[in-house]
Amino acid sequence: MSVIPHERSVDSRFAWLQITEMWASLAISVIWLAVLFDAIFGPNIVSSTPGGTSSSVPSAVAVALFATIATWAAAKYGLRHDKRA
C-alpha cells in the first residue's frame, strides 16, 4: 500500500516562503514600527473651537487604534493552525 503525502512538494530553497508564522510576525512587527515612527515624527491632531479653546492629541493614538485591529487580524489568520491534516 502506498501513502500519498498531503503536503505540497516545494524546492527546499524556497520552503521558508511558506512559513506563515514568519510572515505574520513580520507583518505585526512592521505595523508597530509604523506606529513608533508616527509617534516620533508624526504631527498632532489639533482641534479648536470658535470660543478659542484648542486641544491636541498625538496622531499615534489614532494609528495605534487601527494597528491594534490589524494586529488582531494578522495574528488570527497568520498564526492559526489548521486541524484539517
C-alpha positions in Angstrom: 0.0 0.0 0.0 1.4 3.4 -0.9 0.9 6.6 1.1 0.3 9.9 -0.7 1.6 12.9 1.2 -0.8 15.8 1.9 1.9 18.4 1.7 2.9 20.1 -1.5 6.4 19.4 -2.7 8.5 22.5 -2.8 12.1 23.0 -3.6 14.0 23.2 -0.3 15.5 26.6 -1.2 12.0 28.2 -1.2 10.5 26.2 1.7 10.9 29.2 4.0 8.5 31.2 1.9 5.6 29.0 3.1 6.2 29.6 6.8 3.1 31.6 7.6 4.1 32.3 11.2 7.1 34.1 9.9 5.1 36.4 7.6 2.5 37.1 10.2 5.1 38.1 12.8 6.9 40.2 10.2 3.7 42.0 9.3 2.9 42.6 13.0 6.4 44.0 13.6 6.1 46.4 10.6 2.7 47.5 11.8 4.1 48.5 15.2 7.2 50.1 13.7 4.8 52.3 11.7 3.2 53.3 15.0 6.6 54.0 16.5 7.7 56.2 13.6 4.4 58.0 13.7 4.8 58.7 17.4 8.3 60.1 16.9 7.9 62.0 13.7 4.1 62.4 13.2 2.1 65.5 13.8 -0.6 66.2 16.4 -4.3 66.2 15.7 -5.4 69.7 16.7 -9.0 70.7 17.3 -10.0 74.2 18.1 -13.4 75.7 18.8 -14.7 79.1 17.9 -14.5 80.1 21.6 -10.8 79.9 21.5 -10.1 76.7 23.2 -7.9 74.1 21.5 -6.8 70.6 22.2 -4.2 68.3 20.6 -3.7 64.6 20.6 -0.8 62.8 19.1 -1.7 61.2 15.8 -0.1 57.9 17.0 -3.1 57.4 19.2 -5.4 57.0 16.2 -2.8 55.0 14.3 -2.3 52.7 17.3 -6.1 52.0 17.4 -6.0 50.8 13.8 -2.7 48.9 14.4 -4.4 47.0 17.2 -7.2 45.9 14.9 -4.6 45.0 12.2 -2.5 43.0 14.7 -5.6 41.1 15.8 -6.4 40.2 12.2 -2.8 39.3 11.3 -2.5 37.1 14.4 -5.8 35.4 13.9 -5.3 34.4 10.3 -1.5 34.2 10.2 -0.8 32.3 13.4 -3.7 29.8 13.3 -3.1 26.1 13.0 -5.4 24.3 10.7 -6.5 20.9 12.1 -7.6 19.5 8.7 -4.5 17.5 8.2 
